[in-house]
Structures are given as structure tokens and as C-alpha cells.
Amino acid sequence: MANPLTPDVLVDPVELTRVLVDIESVSRAEKVIADCVEDVLRQTPHLSVERHGNTVMARTDLGREQRVVLAGHLDTVPLNDNFPSTVVDDLIYGCGTADMKSGVALALHIAATLPDPRYDLTFLLYEAEEIDSQFNGLRLAGEAHPQWLRADFAVLLEPTYGVVEAGCQGTMKATVRTHGRRAHTARAWRGVNAIHAAGEVLRRLDDYRPRTVTIDGCTYREGLNAVKISGGVAGNVVPDECAIEVNLRFAPDRSEKDALAHLHEIFSGFDLEVTDSAPGAMPGLKAAPARDFLTAVGEEPAAKLGWTDVSRFAALGIPALNYGPGDPRLAHAQDEHVEIGKIRDGAATLHRWLAAY
């Protein structure tokens, strides 16, 4: 198959978005799109290109004093009768339009059309962001090639609808268990019902009042919710165990250790097991490239209410922001789409920021 990504296509970020959307790349099936991206970037003389799995890295080496990363994931969630793309008026519909092939299009457009940027640039187009973190291409590339992630500042081209979303919340999932004693329901007084005991866990969740935290002008809203409950043995058995899965979204001023202590405080007296955890990221607004980027955008930043891979950069001491043309409210929806005007505005903003050397 001929590569639909050509140097001419990379000049137009709108056409580039549609071409990317029309390359199917559900998580764990990104080889074709990674091949196409690698091939077209190797045709760009001012870039050096490497690859790890289905993650492609390209970079300039111009001797600038600072380096900026533009990063985006190549994978999408499974198709939902929304492939290939369609265009209706000012909207491009299709799987991945918002999350986040329009953002990837901005990175590739800048890579191809800006040979003399004010900063040295690294472009990281990576696999498997939409699934379990063990497969995440940014994580795997960072472990195998840590030098790829070294930079003074990073922009993750996640959907933000053209607004800078600073940092991200941390996330922690845990299982709270209640215990009882089995008995036949005909002689229920001989047992202790663990599902009934879960009522106290749910009451604490209902009474919970989450914090609102403002950091560098960005307001993060925490949240703690039950997301799944399971228990029961049979229709005639008093159950001896019930499991309530909870998810804590915490502001980036809390560490994972702090978040765990908070959960233990809330669910004191119950068994609690953490099943997944990822730290948040502070806003990252104080680095010089970040200040220049905010000037180019021309709008005040907002807090990122959710977890993104900016956390991986923050863990390395690299300030990072989220910025992309897609609307995050449309991510993973059957009618997922992106506004053509937002793509053009995003490309213009990145040019304004990076070409001012």
C-alpha cells in the first residue's frame, strides 16, 4: 500500500488530520500508522528519526539552548461505526478525530514545515495510550531510550478545545472490602451479611466532600466515587464478602503517598487494597517556553481535570501542558468530531510560538 502520508499532505493540517483518521489504528494495531509516520518523517531532511516498537521519535539538533517536546498518541479506542472519516460543513467526523489525531496532525505539520524553530524540537508519536499503562508507548520508549524524553518543556497534544490545560490530576483506584459470615438465608441470623456492611462504605462516600485546590491560578476539583460493587455467593446464601471499587481523583499537590493516606483515613476500619495509581502533575507554567507558549495562545490556562501523560514528563522534572484542537467531551463518542477551524487555529498558534526565533 502506498503511504497516504506524503510531504505535500503534511503541509495542510486539515487534510493531514483526515488522512490520519483514515488509517485504522486501534490500540495494539498501530503498525501501519507508525510505518506511515516513520516513512514520511524520514523524508524530512532536518530531522533525525528513530523508532521503538510502534512509537516514532523525530528531532532537530540545531544547538538551541532549550528543547521542547511535542507528543501525541497514534492509537484510538475501538471503532464504533465511525470509520472512515466524513466531512460535514466545518466538521471532520471519525474515530480519533478529537482524541487525538488532530493533535498528532499538528505535531507532524510542525515537524515538516518548521525547519528552523526557536527551540530544538522532539516529536514523540507513540502507541497504546488508550489501554493499560503496561503497553503505553511513551512509558516503554522512556525506559528504553530515556534520552528521547529529555527536554526543558513538553506539550501533550491531547484534546483541550484549543485551551491550555495545565498539569493533571492524579488517580488512584482501590478496592474496599467488607467481611461477614456465610449462612443459609433460611437461618440468616447465624450469618453476618457483608453486602449489608457495605452500606457504611457507601454512606462515607455519600458524605464525602471533595477539596477544590487552586495552584498557580488553576483550580483542580478532587473527587472520590464508587465505580463498581460486587458480592454474593448464591440466591440462598448470606454473603461473607463484598468488594467496592473506588476511584480517587486528587489534585497535584497531593503525592500518591498522601492520596493513599487519605483513602485509609476515609475508610478507616475496612480492608483497602490499591489496584492502580498514577501521580498528578503540577501546572508547569513557570518554565520560559511555557510562558512564551501561553503568550502565543493568548488565553488563561485551566486545570486539567483528568490524568494524562503529562504526568510522565512531570515525574522526570519536565514541566508539561495539554493543548490540542479536539473537544475532550467528544473523545471516544460514536459521533466524535473535530472543528476544522480549531485545527487551523492550533497550527497557527504553534507556528506563532515556535517560529519566533
matplotlib code that plots the C-alpha trace (Angstrom):
import matplotlib.pyplot as plt

x = [0.0, 1.3, 1.8, -1.1, 1.1, 3.2, 5.3, 2.5, -0.2, 1.8, 1.6, -2.1, -3.0, -6.7, -6.1, -3.5, -6.0, -8.4, -5.6, -4.5, -8.1, -8.5, -5.5, -7.1, -5.0, -7.0, -4.7, -2.2, -2.7, -0.7, 2.0, 0.5, 0.2, 3.6, 5.1, 3.5, 4.6, 8.2, 8.4, 7.2, 9.4, 12.5, 11.8, 12.2, 15.9, 16.2, 15.0, 16.7, 14.2, 14.2, 11.6, 10.8, 8.0, 5.3, 6.5, 8.2, 10.7, 11.9, 14.1, 16.0, 19.6, 20.2, 22.2, 19.4, 19.7, 16.4, 14.5, 10.7, 8.8, 5.5, 3.9, 0.8, -0.6, -1.3, -3.9, -7.6, -10.4, -12.2, -14.2, -17.9, -19.4, -17.4, -14.7, -13.6, -13.9, -16.6, -16.7, -19.9, -19.5, -16.8, -16.6, -14.5, -16.2, -14.5, -12.8, -9.8, -10.6, -10.7, -8.6, -6.2, -5.3, -6.0, -3.3, -0.9, -1.6, -0.3, 2.9, 3.5, 2.7, 5.2, 7.8, 7.6, 7.1, 9.3, 13.0, 14.4, 12.4, 13.4, 13.9, 15.2, 12.2, 11.5, 8.4, 7.1, 4.3, 3.5, 1.4, -1.1, -2.2, -5.8, -5.2, -3.4, -0.2, 2.0, 1.6, 2.0, 4.5, 5.7, 6.5, 8.2, 10.2, 11.3, 12.5, 14.4, 15.6, 15.4, 17.3, 14.2, 12.2, 14.9, 13.7, 13.0, 9.3, 6.7, 3.3, 1.0, -1.4, -4.5, -7.9, -8.5, -10.6, -7.8, -7.3, -4.2, -4.9, -2.2, -0.8, -3.2, -4.9, -3.6, -5.7, -5.9, -8.1, -8.7, -10.9, -12.6, -13.8, -16.3, -16.5, -19.2, -20.0, -21.9, -25.2, -28.3, -30.8, -33.4, -31.2, -29.8, -29.3, -26.4, -24.5, -23.3, -24.2, -21.1, -23.3, -25.3, -22.0, -21.1, -23.8, -21.3, -18.8, -21.4, -22.6, -19.0, -18.8, -22.1, -20.9, -17.6, -16.9, -14.0, -11.4, -11.1, -7.5, -6.1, -2.5, -0.8, -4.3, -5.6, -8.4, -8.4, -11.6, -11.0, -13.4, -14.0, -16.5, -17.6, -17.3, -18.2, -19.6, -19.6, -20.6, -22.8, -22.5, -25.9, -29.6, -29.9, -26.6, -25.8, -22.6, -19.4, -17.6, -18.4, -16.0, -16.5, -14.1, -13.4, -11.6, -9.9, -9.0, -6.6, -5.1, -1.4, -0.4, -1.0, 1.6, 0.5, 1.5, -0.7, -3.6, -3.2, -3.2, -6.4, -8.1, -7.1, -8.5, -11.8, -12.2, -10.8, -11.8, -12.1, -9.7, -8.3, -6.2, -4.8, -5.2, -3.9, -2.2, -0.6, 0.6, -0.7, 1.4, 1.8, 0.7, 4.1, 3.5, 6.8, 9.3, 10.3, 8.9, 5.6, 5.3, 6.0, 3.5, 0.8, 1.5, 1.1, -2.2, -3.5, -5.8, -5.5, -4.8, -7.2, -6.6, -6.6, -9.4, -8.2, -5.0, -2.8, 0.8, 2.0, 2.4, 5.2, 7.1, 6.5, 7.9, 11.1, 11.2, 9.9, 7.1, 4.3, 0.9, -2.0, -3.1, -5.0, -7.8, -10.2, -13.1, -12.4, -16.2, -16.3, -13.5, -14.5, -18.0, -19.6, -20.2, -16.6, -15.5, -13.2, -13.8, -11.7, -11.3, -9.8, -7.2, -6.1, -6.1, -3.9, -1.4, -1.2, -0.6, 2.2, 3.8, 3.5, 5.2, 7.9, 8.9, 9.6, 13.3]
y = [0.0, 3.4, 5.7, 8.2, 10.5, 12.4, 15.6, 17.5, 16.2, 17.4, 21.0, 21.1, 20.1, 19.7, 17.3, 15.6, 15.1, 13.3, 11.1, 10.1, 9.3, 7.1, 4.9, 2.5, 2.3, 0.8, 0.1, -2.7, -2.4, 0.7, -0.8, 0.6, 4.2, 4.0, 2.8, 5.7, 8.3, 6.9, 6.9, 10.4, 11.9, 10.2, 12.2, 15.4, 16.3, 18.5, 15.6, 12.5, 9.7, 6.6, 4.0, 1.8, -0.7, 1.3, 4.6, 7.0, 9.7, 12.6, 15.5, 18.6, 19.1, 22.7, 23.5, 25.6, 26.4, 24.7, 21.7, 21.3, 18.0, 17.8, 14.4, 12.6, 9.0, 7.3, 4.8, 5.1, 3.3, 0.5, 1.7, 2.3, 2.7, 5.9, 4.9, 6.2, 9.9, 12.1, 15.9, 17.9, 21.6, 22.7, 19.3, 16.2, 13.1, 9.8, 7.7, 9.6, 13.0, 14.6, 12.1, 12.7, 12.5, 16.2, 16.8, 14.4, 16.2, 19.4, 17.7, 16.3, 19.6, 21.5, 18.8, 19.1, 22.9, 24.4, 23.6, 26.5, 26.6, 28.8, 25.7, 22.3, 20.1, 16.4, 14.8, 11.7, 9.8, 6.8, 3.7, 2.3, 5.2, 4.2, 0.9, -0.4, 1.5, -1.6, -1.1, 2.7, 3.6, 6.8, 4.8, 2.0, 4.4, 6.4, 3.2, 2.0, 5.4, 7.9, 10.5, 10.8, 12.4, 14.8, 18.4, 21.7, 21.7, 19.4, 19.9, 16.9, 17.4, 15.9, 17.4, 20.6, 22.5, 25.0, 25.9, 25.2, 22.7, 22.7, 19.7, 16.9, 15.2, 12.1, 9.0, 6.1, 3.0, 0.9, -2.0, -1.6, -5.0, -5.8, -9.2, -11.3, -14.9, -17.3, -18.8, -20.2, -17.4, -19.5, -19.2, -15.8, -15.0, -17.4, -15.3, -11.8, -10.1, -8.5, -6.7, -5.0, -4.0, -2.2, 0.4, 2.1, 2.4, 3.9, 6.3, 7.6, 8.1, 9.9, 12.2, 12.9, 16.5, 16.8, 19.5, 22.3, 23.4, 26.4, 26.1, 28.8, 30.2, 26.8, 25.2, 21.4, 19.7, 16.4, 13.5, 10.2, 7.8, 4.1, 2.8, -0.9, -3.1, -6.9, -9.6, -12.6, -16.3, -17.7, -16.8, -18.7, -17.7, -14.8, -13.5, -13.3, -10.7, -7.6, -5.5, -1.8, -0.4, 3.3, 5.9, 9.0, 11.9, 14.1, 17.5, 17.5, 19.0, 15.5, 12.8, 9.2, 8.6, 11.4, 10.1, 6.6, 8.0, 10.0, 6.8, 5.0, 7.9, 7.8, 4.1, 3.5, 0.1, -1.5, -3.5, -1.4, -2.5, -0.2, -1.7, 1.2, 4.5, 7.4, 10.7, 14.1, 16.8, 20.4, 23.1, 23.6, 27.3, 28.8, 27.5, 30.1, 28.1, 27.7, 31.4, 32.1, 29.4, 31.0, 34.3, 32.7, 31.1, 34.4, 32.8, 32.0, 28.3, 26.0, 23.0, 19.6, 17.6, 14.2, 12.2, 12.4, 11.5, 15.0, 13.1, 11.1, 14.2, 15.8, 12.7, 13.4, 17.1, 18.3, 20.9, 19.9, 21.2, 19.8, 21.5, 20.3, 21.2, 18.4, 18.7, 16.3, 15.9, 14.1, 11.7, 8.1, 9.0, 7.5, 11.0, 12.1, 15.0, 18.0, 21.5, 22.4, 25.9, 24.6, 22.6, 25.7, 27.8, 25.3, 25.1, 28.9, 29.1, 26.6, 28.4, 31.7, 30.2, 28.1, 30.2, 33.4, 32.8]
z = [0.0, -0.9, 2.0, 2.2, 4.3, 1.8, 2.3, 0.5, 2.8, 5.9, 4.7, 5.3, 8.9, 8.0, 5.2, 7.3, 10.1, 7.8, 6.3, 9.8, 10.8, 7.7, 8.8, 11.3, 14.4, 17.3, 20.3, 19.7, 15.9, 15.2, 13.0, 9.7, 11.0, 12.7, 9.4, 7.5, 10.1, 10.2, 6.4, 5.8, 8.6, 7.2, 4.1, 6.1, 5.9, 9.0, 11.3, 12.7, 13.2, 15.4, 16.3, 19.3, 18.7, 17.2, 18.7, 16.4, 17.6, 15.4, 16.5, 15.4, 16.5, 15.9, 19.0, 20.6, 24.3, 25.1, 23.8, 23.6, 23.1, 21.1, 21.9, 20.9, 20.7, 17.5, 18.8, 19.1, 21.0, 19.0, 16.0, 16.5, 13.0, 12.7, 10.2, 7.7, 8.2, 6.8, 6.4, 7.1, 6.8, 9.2, 11.0, 10.4, 11.9, 12.6, 15.2, 16.7, 15.2, 18.6, 20.6, 19.2, 15.5, 15.0, 17.7, 16.0, 12.8, 14.4, 15.5, 12.1, 10.4, 12.6, 12.1, 8.3, 7.9, 10.6, 9.8, 11.9, 15.2, 18.1, 20.3, 19.3, 18.9, 19.7, 18.3, 20.1, 18.3, 20.4, 20.7, 23.1, 25.2, 25.4, 27.2, 30.2, 31.1, 30.7, 26.9, 26.8, 24.2, 25.9, 29.0, 27.1, 24.9, 28.0, 29.7, 26.6, 25.4, 28.3, 26.2, 23.9, 26.7, 27.9, 27.4, 29.1, 28.4, 26.8, 25.1, 25.0, 22.1, 23.9, 23.1, 25.0, 22.5, 21.9, 25.6, 27.6, 30.3, 32.9, 34.7, 35.6, 38.4, 40.0, 40.0, 42.5, 42.3, 45.3, 46.5, 49.9, 51.3, 53.9, 55.6, 57.1, 57.8, 55.5, 56.4, 54.7, 54.2, 56.0, 59.1, 58.3, 62.0, 62.0, 59.5, 59.0, 55.7, 54.1, 51.5, 54.2, 55.8, 52.6, 53.5, 55.8, 53.0, 50.7, 53.5, 53.9, 50.1, 50.1, 53.0, 51.4, 50.5, 48.0, 48.0, 45.5, 45.2, 43.2, 42.1, 40.0, 39.2, 38.0, 40.0, 40.5, 41.7, 43.5, 43.6, 45.2, 43.8, 44.0, 40.4, 40.9, 43.6, 43.7, 46.2, 46.7, 46.6, 45.7, 45.9, 49.3, 50.9, 53.2, 51.6, 53.5, 51.4, 49.3, 47.3, 46.5, 43.9, 44.4, 42.3, 43.8, 41.6, 43.5, 43.0, 42.0, 45.4, 46.9, 46.3, 45.8, 49.4, 50.6, 48.5, 50.0, 53.5, 52.6, 51.5, 54.6, 56.7, 54.8, 55.0, 58.5, 59.8, 56.4, 54.4, 51.5, 48.6, 45.9, 42.4, 40.3, 40.9, 39.0, 40.3, 39.1, 37.5, 38.8, 36.3, 34.7, 33.9, 35.1, 32.5, 30.0, 27.0, 28.8, 29.4, 25.7, 24.7, 26.9, 25.2, 21.8, 22.8, 24.3, 26.9, 30.5, 31.3, 33.1, 35.3, 33.6, 35.3, 34.4, 34.1, 31.0, 30.1, 31.2, 34.5, 32.9, 32.0, 35.4, 37.0, 35.1, 36.2, 32.9, 33.0, 30.6, 29.4, 27.5, 24.3, 21.2, 18.8, 19.8, 22.2, 25.2, 25.7, 22.3, 22.9, 22.4, 21.3, 18.3, 16.8, 17.6, 15.5, 15.3, 14.1, 11.1, 12.4, 15.6, 13.6, 11.7, 14.8, 16.6, 13.8, 13.6, 17.4, 17.3, 14.4, 16.2, 19.3, 17.7, 14.7, 16.7, 16.8]

ax = plt.figure().add_subplot(projection="3d")
ax.plot(x, y, z, "-o")
ax.set_aspect("equal")
plt.show()
